[in-house]
Amino acid sequence: GCAETSPSVVFENTGKCSPNCLSLLLENISALTVDKDFTLEVIPEINVAVATFIKSIDTEEFVKKCLQHKRVREFKMTARVLELTRTIKAENLPDNLSPDYITVYFESVRNGGGPVSDVQLFPEENSAIVTFCDPKGNT
């Protein structure tokens, strides 16, 4: 089918595997290079990491390889393709930002953005919910 697959893979239960170890493991499984072919964002507070592929790969196939890999199973990690979304939450925003400024910022191609359809500002939380016209404009 033509359904678009996310370029990102979520790894859960990463607590037993250091970020460096995880990078090496993903390089071994994918035969790609961290920072050149994919980025890795580790969120230690919730034992999760997200690998986003810069180089175009079949992420579904990569997830299958990961789930069959001996070390991934030893670490009891799970892997799944990150679902595409049109909405993100921007946090830790400076005070007094206007919805227009946020819209222009997230529409900037240089920042990996795309056309924004809506911005809901939550000044008391210094956050905003940004909705894109298309799932690709939210990297």
Secondary structure, 3 states (H helix, E strand, C coil): CCCCCCCEEEEECCCCCCHHHHHHHHHHHHCCCECCCEEEEEEHHHCEEEEEECCCCCHHHHHHHHHHCHHHHHCCCEEEECCCCCEEEECCCCCCCCHHHHHHHHHCHHHCECCEEEEEEEHHHCEEEEEECCCCCEC
